[in-house]
Amino acid sequence: QVQLVESGGGLVQPGGSLRLSCAASGITFSRYIMNWYRQAPGKERELVAGITHTGDSTYFADSVKGRFTISRDNAKNTVYLQMNSLKPEDTAVYYCNADRVATSLRYWGQGTQVTVSS
């Protein structure tokens, strides 16, 4: 059974930092591109950051470039999203996503709430 379990969300003040983690099980983690998406109330889900299965290439949405970093530890089957200089507009549910390379297989986590507010 495939599971993606996110953790690390919470309430943080503007300018603060959070680190999200996504632990995967039931998949060969090193064969999956890993992504973080987010969905704010009333808005569509959007891709925030991604990292290739080897970790040698990353992608960031323009709205988070320079503030967020993504990394992975294939030995721990875990992907991370380090979020710095958080803004109220970063408030959303953040979802971990796994895309199997060269296939249509994809899996989602349940999401973790991030709230940026003073």
N, CA, C and O atoms as a GROMACS GRO file, in nm:
protein
  472
    1GLN      N    1   0.084  -0.119   0.000
    1GLN     CA    2   0.000   0.000   0.000
    1GLN      C    3   0.088   0.126   0.000
    1GLN      O    4   0.179   0.140   0.082
    2VAL      N    5   0.059   0.215  -0.093
    2VAL     CA    6   0.138   0.337  -0.105
    2VAL      C    7   0.089   0.439  -0.004
    2VAL      O    8  -0.031   0.464   0.009
    3GLN      N    9   0.183   0.499   0.067
    3GLN     CA   10   0.150   0.607   0.159
    3GLN      C   11   0.250   0.720   0.145
    3GLN      O   12   0.371   0.698   0.139
    4LEU      N   13   0.197   0.840   0.139
    4LEU     CA   14   0.278   0.962   0.146
    4LEU      C   15   0.225   1.039   0.266
    4LEU      O   16   0.110   1.081   0.268
    5VAL      N   17   0.310   1.058   0.365
    5VAL     CA   18   0.266   1.121   0.489
    5VAL      C   19   0.342   1.251   0.509
    5VAL      O   20   0.463   1.252   0.531
    6GLU      N   21   0.268   1.362   0.501
    6GLU     CA   22   0.328   1.493   0.521
    6GLU      C   23   0.328   1.529   0.669
    6GLU      O   24   0.242   1.486   0.745
    7SER      N   25   0.427   1.608   0.707
    7SER     CA   26   0.432   1.661   0.843
    7SER      C   27   0.508   1.793   0.840
    7SER      O   28   0.575   1.826   0.742
    8GLY      N   29   0.495   1.869   0.950
    8GLY     CA   30   0.571   1.993   0.963
    8GLY      C   31   0.491   2.120   0.942
    8GLY      O   32   0.544   2.230   0.959
    9GLY      N   33   0.365   2.106   0.906
    9GLY     CA   34   0.283   2.225   0.889
    9GLY      C   35   0.249   2.288   1.022
    9GLY      O   36   0.277   2.233   1.128
   10GLY      N   37   0.187   2.406   1.015
   10GLY     CA   38   0.147   2.474   1.138
   10GLY      C   39   0.125   2.621   1.115
   10GLY      O   40   0.114   2.668   1.002
   11LEU      N   41   0.118   2.693   1.225
   11LEU     CA   42   0.097   2.838   1.224
   11LEU      C   43   0.231   2.908   1.244
   11LEU      O   44   0.306   2.875   1.336
   12VAL      N   45   0.261   3.003   1.159
   12VAL     CA   46   0.387   3.077   1.169
   12VAL      C   47   0.361   3.222   1.135
   12VAL      O   48   0.272   3.254   1.056
   13GLN      N   49   0.438   3.310   1.194
   13GLN     CA   50   0.424   3.452   1.167
   13GLN      C   51   0.490   3.487   1.033
   13GLN      O   52   0.581   3.417   0.987
   14PRO      N   53   0.444   3.594   0.971
   14PRO     CA   54   0.510   3.639   0.847
   14PRO      C   55   0.659   3.659   0.870
   14PRO      O   56   0.702   3.713   0.972
   15GLY      N   57   0.737   3.615   0.771
   15GLY     CA   58   0.882   3.621   0.783
   15GLY      C   59   0.943   3.498   0.846
   15GLY      O   60   1.065   3.482   0.846
   16GLY      N   61   0.860   3.411   0.900
   16GLY     CA   62   0.910   3.291   0.966
   16GLY      C   63   0.939   3.179   0.869
   16GLY      O   64   0.929   3.194   0.747
   17SER      N   65   0.977   3.064   0.926
   17SER     CA   66   1.017   2.948   0.846
   17SER      C   67   0.946   2.823   0.895
   17SER      O   68   0.910   2.811   1.012
   18LEU      N   69   0.929   2.731   0.803
   18LEU     CA   70   0.880   2.598   0.834
   18LEU      C   71   0.951   2.499   0.742
   18LEU      O   72   0.992   2.534   0.631
   19ARG      N   73   0.965   2.377   0.788
   19ARG     CA   74   1.015   2.271   0.703
   19ARG      C   75   0.912   2.159   0.698
   19ARG      O   76   0.879   2.098   0.800
   20LEU      N   77   0.864   2.133   0.579
   20LEU     CA   78   0.771   2.024   0.558
   20LEU      C   79   0.848   1.897   0.521
   20LEU      O   80   0.951   1.903   0.454
   21SER      N   81   0.798   1.785   0.566
   21SER     CA   82   0.855   1.655   0.531
   21SER      C   83   0.745   1.568   0.472
   21SER      O   84   0.628   1.581   0.507
   22CYS      N   85   0.785   1.481   0.382
   22CYS     CA   86   0.692   1.384   0.325
   22CYS      C   87   0.762   1.250   0.322
   22CYS      O   88   0.859   1.230   0.248
   23ALA      N   89   0.714   1.158   0.404
   23ALA     CA   90   0.772   1.024   0.411
   23ALA      C   91   0.691   0.929   0.324
   23ALA      O   92   0.570   0.918   0.339
   24ALA      N   93   0.759   0.861   0.234
   24ALA     CA   94   0.693   0.770   0.142
   24ALA      C   95   0.717   0.625   0.181
   24ALA      O   96   0.824   0.588   0.230
   25SER      N   97   0.616   0.544   0.158
   25SER     CA   98   0.629   0.400   0.178
   25SER      C   99   0.547   0.330   0.071
   25SER      O  100   0.450   0.385   0.019
   26GLY      N  101   0.586   0.207   0.040
   26GLY     CA  102   0.513   0.129  -0.059
   26GLY      C  103   0.552   0.157  -0.203
   26GLY      O  104   0.492   0.102  -0.296
   27ILE      N  105   0.653   0.241  -0.223
   27ILE     CA  106   0.703   0.270  -0.358
   27ILE      C  107   0.855   0.262  -0.359
   27ILE      O  108   0.920   0.271  -0.254
   28THR      N  109   0.912   0.244  -0.478
   28THR     CA  110   1.057   0.254  -0.494
   28THR      C  111   1.088   0.402  -0.510
   28THR      O  112   1.087   0.456  -0.620
   29PHE      N  113   1.114   0.465  -0.399
   29PHE     CA  114   1.120   0.610  -0.390
   29PHE      C  115   1.214   0.671  -0.493
   29PHE      O  116   1.182   0.775  -0.551
   30SER      N  117   1.327   0.608  -0.517
   30SER     CA  118   1.429   0.664  -0.607
   30SER      C  119   1.385   0.664  -0.753
   30SER      O  120   1.457   0.716  -0.838
   31ARG      N  121   1.270   0.607  -0.784
   31ARG     CA  122   1.219   0.608  -0.920
   31ARG      C  123   1.108   0.711  -0.940
   31ARG      O  124   1.042   0.712  -1.044
   32TYR      N  125   1.088   0.795  -0.842
   32TYR     CA  126   0.979   0.892  -0.847
   32TYR      C  127   1.030   1.035  -0.841
   32TYR      O  128   1.114   1.070  -0.758
   33ILE      N  129   0.978   1.118  -0.932
   33ILE     CA  130   0.989   1.262  -0.918
   33ILE      C  131   0.898   1.301  -0.802
   33ILE      O  132   0.785   1.252  -0.792
   34MET      N  133   0.945   1.387  -0.716
   34MET     CA  134   0.866   1.430  -0.601
   34MET      C  135   0.834   1.578  -0.612
   34MET      O  136   0.919   1.660  -0.646
   35ASN      N  137   0.710   1.610  -0.583
   35ASN     CA  138   0.662   1.747  -0.596
   35ASN      C  139   0.587   1.789  -0.471
   35ASN      O  140   0.533   1.707  -0.398
   36TRP      N  141   0.586   1.919  -0.450
   36TRP     CA  142   0.498   1.979  -0.349
   36TRP      C  143   0.400   2.070  -0.423
   36TRP      O  144   0.439   2.155  -0.503
   37TYR      N  145   0.273   2.050  -0.395
   37TYR     CA  146   0.167   2.136  -0.442
   37TYR      C  147   0.104   2.206  -0.323
   37TYR      O  148   0.124   2.166  -0.208
   38ARG      N  149   0.028   2.309  -0.351
   38ARG     CA  150  -0.051   2.373  -0.246
   38ARG      C  151  -0.185   2.418  -0.302
   38ARG      O  152  -0.200   2.443  -0.421
   39GLN      N  153  -0.281   2.427  -0.211
   39GLN     CA  154  -0.414   2.472  -0.248
   39GLN      C  155  -0.467   2.563  -0.139
   39GLN      O  156  -0.487   2.522  -0.025
   40ALA      N  157  -0.490   2.686  -0.177
   40ALA     CA  158  -0.548   2.784  -0.086
   40ALA      C  159  -0.700   2.782  -0.101
   40ALA      O  160  -0.751   2.739  -0.205
   41PRO      N  161  -0.773   2.826  -0.001
   41PRO     CA  162  -0.920   2.826  -0.010
   41PRO      C  163  -0.969   2.902  -0.133
   41PRO      O  164  -0.928   3.015  -0.157
   42GLY      N  165  -1.056   2.839  -0.209
   42GLY     CA  166  -1.113   2.903  -0.326
   42GLY      C  167  -1.022   2.909  -0.447
   42GLY      O  168  -1.057   2.970  -0.548
   43LYS      N  169  -0.906   2.847  -0.437
   43LYS     CA  170  -0.811   2.850  -0.548
   43LYS      C  171  -0.779   2.710  -0.596
   43LYS      O  172  -0.802   2.612  -0.524
   44GLU      N  173  -0.725   2.700  -0.717
   44GLU     CA  174  -0.685   2.572  -0.771
   44GLU      C  175  -0.553   2.526  -0.709
   44GLU      O  176  -0.472   2.607  -0.663
   45ARG      N  177  -0.535   2.396  -0.709
   45ARG     CA  178  -0.409   2.342  -0.661
   45ARG      C  179  -0.298   2.384  -0.757
   45ARG      O  180  -0.315   2.377  -0.879
   46GLU      N  181  -0.184   2.426  -0.702
   46GLU     CA  182  -0.074   2.472  -0.785
   46GLU      C  183   0.056   2.402  -0.746
   46GLU      O  184   0.078   2.370  -0.630
   47LEU      N  185   0.140   2.381  -0.846
   47LEU     CA  186   0.271   2.321  -0.823
   47LEU      C  187   0.364   2.426  -0.762
   47LEU      O  188   0.380   2.535  -0.818
   48VAL      N  189   0.423   2.393  -0.650
   48VAL     CA  190   0.512   2.485  -0.580
   48VAL      C  191   0.658   2.453  -0.609
   48VAL      O  192   0.736   2.543  -0.640
   49ALA      N  193   0.694   2.325  -0.600
   49ALA     CA  194   0.834   2.286  -0.619
   49ALA      C  195   0.839   2.139  -0.658
   49ALA      O  196   0.751   2.061  -0.624
   50GLY      N  197   0.944   2.103  -0.729
   50GLY     CA  198   0.964   1.965  -0.768
   50GLY      C  199   1.111   1.930  -0.770
   50GLY      O  200   1.197   2.018  -0.782
   51ILE      N  201   1.140   1.801  -0.758
   51ILE     CA  202   1.278   1.754  -0.762
   51ILE      C  203   1.281   1.621  -0.836
   51ILE      O  204   1.196   1.535  -0.815
   52THR      N  205   1.381   1.605  -0.922
   52THR     CA  206   1.391   1.483  -1.000
   52THR      C  207   1.422   1.363  -0.912
   52THR      O  208   1.460   1.379  -0.796
   53HIS      N  209   1.406   1.244  -0.967
   53HIS     CA  210   1.426   1.123  -0.888
   53HIS      C  211   1.570   1.110  -0.839
   53HIS      O  212   1.595   1.048  -0.736
   54THR      N  213   1.664   1.169  -0.913
   54THR     CA  214   1.804   1.165  -0.870
   54THR      C  215   1.842   1.282  -0.782
   54THR      O  216   1.948   1.283  -0.721
   55GLY      N  217   1.756   1.381  -0.776
   55GLY     CA  218   1.784   1.500  -0.696
   55GLY      C  219   1.873   1.601  -0.765
   55GLY      O  220   1.917   1.697  -0.702
   56ASP      N  221   1.902   1.581  -0.894
   56ASP     CA  222   1.998   1.669  -0.960
   56ASP      C  223   1.933   1.789  -1.027
   56ASP      O  224   2.003   1.875  -1.082
   57SER      N  225   1.802   1.797  -1.023
   57SER     CA  226   1.735   1.911  -1.083
   57SER      C  227   1.611   1.945  -1.002
   57SER      O  228   1.541   1.856  -0.953
   58THR      N  229   1.584   2.075  -0.989
   58THR     CA  230   1.469   2.119  -0.912
   58THR      C  231   1.390   2.223  -0.991
   58THR      O  232   1.440   2.284  -1.086
   59TYR      N  233   1.267   2.241  -0.949
   59TYR     CA  234   1.178   2.341  -1.010
   59TYR      C  235   1.110   2.417  -0.898
   59TYR      O  236   1.076   2.360  -0.794
   60PHE      N  237   1.091   2.547  -0.920
   60PHE     CA  238   1.017   2.628  -0.823
   60PHE      C  239   0.922   2.722  -0.897
   60PHE      O  240   0.957   2.778  -1.001
   61ALA      N  241   0.804   2.737  -0.843
   61ALA     CA  242   0.713   2.838  -0.895
   61ALA      C  243   0.773   2.976  -0.871
   61ALA      O  244   0.846   2.997  -0.774
   62ASP      N  245   0.742   3.068  -0.959
   62ASP     CA  246   0.798   3.203  -0.946
   62ASP      C  247   0.765   3.266  -0.811
   62ASP      O  248   0.845   3.342  -0.756
   63SER      N  249   0.650   3.234  -0.758
   63SER     CA  250   0.605   3.294  -0.633
   63SER      C  251   0.688   3.252  -0.512
   63SER      O  252   0.683   3.318  -0.407
   64VAL      N  253   0.765   3.145  -0.525
   64VAL     CA  254   0.842   3.097  -0.409
   64VAL      C  255   0.993   3.094  -0.435
   64VAL      O  256   1.070   3.060  -0.346
   65LYS      N  257   1.036   3.128  -0.556
   65LYS     CA  258   1.178   3.126  -0.588
   65LYS      C  259   1.256   3.217  -0.494
   65LYS      O  260   1.216   3.330  -0.466
   66GLY      N  261   1.368   3.163  -0.446
   66GLY     CA  262   1.452   3.238  -0.355
   66GLY      C  263   1.410   3.227  -0.210
   66GLY      O  264   1.484   3.269  -0.120
   67ARG      N  265   1.291   3.171  -0.184
   67ARG     CA  266   1.243   3.156  -0.047
   67ARG      C  267   1.230   3.009  -0.006
   67ARG      O  268   1.252   2.974   0.110
   68PHE      N  269   1.194   2.925  -0.100
   68PHE     CA  270   1.172   2.783  -0.071
   68PHE      C  271   1.284   2.700  -0.133
   68PHE      O  272   1.336   2.734  -0.240
   69THR      N  273   1.321   2.593  -0.069
   69THR     CA  274   1.410   2.494  -0.127
   69THR      C  275   1.350   2.355  -0.109
   69THR      O  276   1.278   2.328  -0.013
   70ILE      N  277   1.381   2.268  -0.204
   70ILE     CA  278   1.332   2.131  -0.198
   70ILE      C  279   1.453   2.038  -0.199
   70ILE      O  280   1.551   2.063  -0.269
   71SER      N  281   1.445   1.932  -0.122
   71SER     CA  282   1.553   1.834  -0.118
   71SER      C  283   1.492   1.697  -0.090
   71SER      O  284   1.376   1.685  -0.051
   72ARG      N  285   1.573   1.594  -0.112
   72ARG     CA  286   1.525   1.458  -0.087
   72ARG      C  287   1.638   1.374  -0.032
   72ARG      O  288   1.756   1.399  -0.057
   73ASP      N  289   1.598   1.274   0.044
   73ASP     CA  290   1.692   1.176   0.098
   73ASP      C  291   1.640   1.039   0.054
   73ASP      O  292   1.548   0.984   0.115
   74ASN      N  293   1.698   0.986  -0.050
   74ASN     CA  294   1.648   0.857  -0.103
   74ASN      C  295   1.671   0.742  -0.007
   74ASN      O  296   1.601   0.640  -0.014
   75ALA      N  297   1.766   0.756   0.082
   75ALA     CA  298   1.791   0.651   0.181
   75ALA      C  299   1.679   0.648   0.286
   75ALA      O  300   1.652   0.545   0.347
   76LYS      N  301   1.616   0.764   0.307
   76LYS     CA  302   1.508   0.774   0.406
   76LYS      C  303   1.370   0.780   0.342
   76LYS      O  304   1.269   0.791   0.412
   77ASN      N  305   1.366   0.773   0.208
   77ASN     CA  306   1.238   0.782   0.137
   77ASN      C  307   1.160   0.907   0.177
   77ASN      O  308   1.039   0.902   0.199
   78THR      N  309   1.230   1.018   0.186
   78THR     CA  310   1.169   1.141   0.234
   78THR      C  311   1.206   1.259   0.146
   78THR      O  312   1.320   1.271   0.101
   79VAL      N  313   1.109   1.345   0.123
   79VAL     CA  314   1.133   1.471   0.053
   79VAL      C  315   1.098   1.585   0.148
   79VAL      O  316   1.006   1.574   0.229
   80TYR      N  317   1.172   1.694   0.136
   80TYR     CA  318   1.156   1.807   0.226
   80TYR      C  319   1.125   1.934   0.147
   80TYR      O  320   1.166   1.950   0.032
   81LEU      N  321   1.053   2.024   0.212
   81LEU     CA  322   1.032   2.157   0.157
   81LEU      C  323   1.066   2.256   0.267
   81LEU      O  324   0.993   2.270   0.365
   82GLN      N  325   1.178   2.326   0.250
   82GLN     CA  326   1.217   2.429   0.344
   82GLN      C  327   1.157   2.560   0.297
   82GLN      O  328   1.182   2.605   0.185
   83MET      N  329   1.078   2.621   0.381
   83MET     CA  330   1.008   2.744   0.346
   83MET      C  331   1.055   2.856   0.437
   83MET      O  332   1.036   2.852   0.559
   84ASN      N  333   1.118   2.956   0.378
   84ASN     CA  334   1.168   3.072   0.452
   84ASN      C  335   1.094   3.198   0.408
   84ASN      O  336   1.028   3.200   0.304
   85SER      N  337   1.108   3.301   0.488
   85SER     CA  338   1.045   3.431   0.456
   85SER      C  339   0.900   3.414   0.418
   85SER      O  340   0.854   3.467   0.317
   86LEU      N  341   0.829   3.340   0.498
   86LEU     CA  342   0.690   3.309   0.465
   86LEU      C  343   0.602   3.433   0.466
   86LEU      O  344   0.620   3.526   0.544
   87LYS      N  345   0.505   3.430   0.374
   87LYS     CA  346   0.412   3.542   0.357
   87LYS      C  347   0.269   3.492   0.381
   87LYS      O  348   0.243   3.372   0.367
   88PRO      N  349   0.178   3.580   0.415
   88PRO     CA  350   0.039   3.536   0.433
   88PRO      C  351  -0.016   3.464   0.310
   88PRO      O  352  -0.099   3.374   0.323
   89GLU      N  353   0.028   3.503   0.192
   89GLU     CA  354  -0.021   3.439   0.070
   89GLU      C  355   0.033   3.297   0.051
   89GLU      O  356  -0.009   3.227  -0.041
   90ASP      N  357   0.124   3.255   0.136
   90ASP     CA  358   0.169   3.116   0.133
   90ASP      C  359   0.074   3.024   0.210
   90ASP      O  360   0.091   2.902   0.208
   91THR      N  361  -0.023   3.082   0.276
   91THR     CA  362  -0.120   3.003   0.351
   91THR      C  363  -0.197   2.910   0.258
   91THR      O  364  -0.257   2.955   0.160
   92ALA      N  365  -0.194   2.781   0.288
   92ALA     CA  366  -0.258   2.681   0.204
   92ALA      C  367  -0.241   2.544   0.267
   92ALA      O  368  -0.167   2.526   0.364
   93VAL      N  369  -0.310   2.447   0.210
   93VAL     CA  370  -0.280   2.308   0.240
   93VAL      C  371  -0.173   2.263   0.142
   93VAL      O  372  -0.187   2.280   0.021
   94TYR      N  373  -0.066   2.208   0.194
   94TYR     CA  374   0.046   2.163   0.112
   94TYR      C  375   0.040   2.011   0.096
   94TYR      O  376   0.027   1.937   0.193
   95TYR      N  377   0.050   1.969  -0.029
   95TYR     CA  378   0.039   1.827  -0.063
   95TYR      C  379   0.169   1.775  -0.123
   95TYR      O  380   0.233   1.842  -0.205
   96CYS      N  381   0.206   1.658  -0.082
   96CYS     CA  382   0.318   1.587  -0.140
   96CYS      C  383   0.266   1.501  -0.255
   96CYS      O  384   0.158   1.443  -0.246
   97ASN      N  385   0.343   1.494  -0.362
   97ASN     CA  386   0.302   1.419  -0.481
   97ASN      C  387   0.422   1.339  -0.532
   97ASN      O  388   0.535   1.388  -0.533
   98ALA      N  389   0.396   1.217  -0.573
   98ALA     CA  390   0.500   1.132  -0.630
   98ALA      C  391   0.461   1.091  -0.771
   98ALA      O  392   0.354   1.034  -0.793
   99ASP      N  393   0.547   1.120  -0.866
   99ASP     CA  394   0.524   1.085  -1.006
   99ASP      C  395   0.630   0.985  -1.052
   99ASP      O  396   0.749   1.016  -1.052
  100ARG      N  397   0.586   0.865  -1.091
  100ARG     CA  398   0.681   0.765  -1.139
  100ARG      C  399   0.736   0.806  -1.273
  100ARG      O  400   0.660   0.839  -1.365
  101VAL      N  401   0.868   0.804  -1.285
  101VAL     CA  402   0.936   0.845  -1.408
  101VAL      C  403   0.887   0.761  -1.526
  101VAL      O  404   0.881   0.639  -1.518
  102ALA      N  405   0.853   0.830  -1.636
  102ALA     CA  406   0.814   0.767  -1.763
  102ALA      C  407   0.687   0.683  -1.755
  102ALA      O  408   0.666   0.594  -1.838
  103THR      N  409   0.604   0.709  -1.657
  103THR     CA  410   0.474   0.641  -1.648
  103THR      C  411   0.368   0.743  -1.608
  103THR      O  412   0.399   0.860  -1.585
  104SER      N  413   0.246   0.698  -1.600
  104SER     CA  414   0.137   0.785  -1.555
  104SER      C  415   0.102   0.764  -1.409
  104SER      O  416   0.005   0.819  -1.358
  105LEU      N  417   0.182   0.684  -1.342
  105LEU     CA  418   0.156   0.658  -1.200
  105LEU      C  419   0.183   0.782  -1.118
  105LEU      O  420   0.288   0.845  -1.131
  106ARG      N  421   0.088   0.818  -1.033
  106ARG     CA  422   0.110   0.928  -0.941
  106ARG      C  423   0.029   0.906  -0.814
  106ARG      O  424  -0.080   0.849  -0.815
  107TYR      N  425   0.088   0.952  -0.706
  107TYR     CA  426   0.026   0.936  -0.575
  107TYR      C  427   0.028   1.069  -0.501
  107TYR      O  428   0.111   1.156  -0.525
  108TRP      N  429  -0.069   1.081  -0.408
  108TRP     CA  430  -0.082   1.204  -0.331
  108TRP      C  431  -0.086   1.174  -0.182
  108TRP      O  432  -0.136   1.070  -0.139
  109GLY      N  433  -0.032   1.268  -0.105
  109GLY     CA  434  -0.050   1.264   0.038
  109GLY      C  435  -0.180   1.330   0.077
  109GLY      O  436  -0.253   1.381  -0.008
  110GLN      N  437  -0.208   1.329   0.206
  110GLN     CA  438  -0.333   1.387   0.257
  110GLN      C  439  -0.326   1.537   0.277
  110GLN      O  440  -0.429   1.603   0.290
  111GLY      N  441  -0.206   1.591   0.281
  111GLY     CA  442  -0.190   1.734   0.296
  111GLY      C  443  -0.161   1.777   0.439
  111GLY      O  444  -0.198   1.710   0.535
  112THR      N  445  -0.093   1.890   0.449
  112THR     CA  446  -0.066   1.950   0.580
  112THR      C  447  -0.091   2.100   0.569
  112THR      O  448  -0.051   2.166   0.473
  113GLN      N  449  -0.159   2.153   0.670
  113GLN     CA  450  -0.198   2.294   0.668
  113GLN      C  451  -0.081   2.384   0.708
  113GLN      O  452  -0.014   2.359   0.808
  114VAL      N  453  -0.059   2.486   0.628
  114VAL     CA  454   0.037   2.591   0.661
  114VAL      C  455  -0.040   2.722   0.668
  114VAL      O  456  -0.105   2.762   0.572
  115THR      N  457  -0.031   2.789   0.781
  115THR     CA  458  -0.099   2.917   0.801
  115THR      C  459   0.004   3.022   0.839
  115THR      O  460   0.076   3.006   0.938
  116VAL      N  461   0.010   3.128   0.762
  116VAL     CA  462   0.104   3.237   0.788
  116VAL      C  463   0.023   3.359   0.831
  116VAL      O  464  -0.047   3.419   0.750
  117SER      N  465   0.033   3.393   0.956
  117SER     CA  466  -0.049   3.500   1.010
  117SER      C  467   0.013   3.555   1.136
  117SER      O  468   0.080   3.484   1.211
  118SER      N  469  -0.009   3.684   1.158
  118SER     CA  470   0.038   3.747   1.281
  118SER      C  471  -0.072   3.746   1.386
  118SER      O  472  -0.053   3.794   1.497
   0.00000   0.00000   0.00000
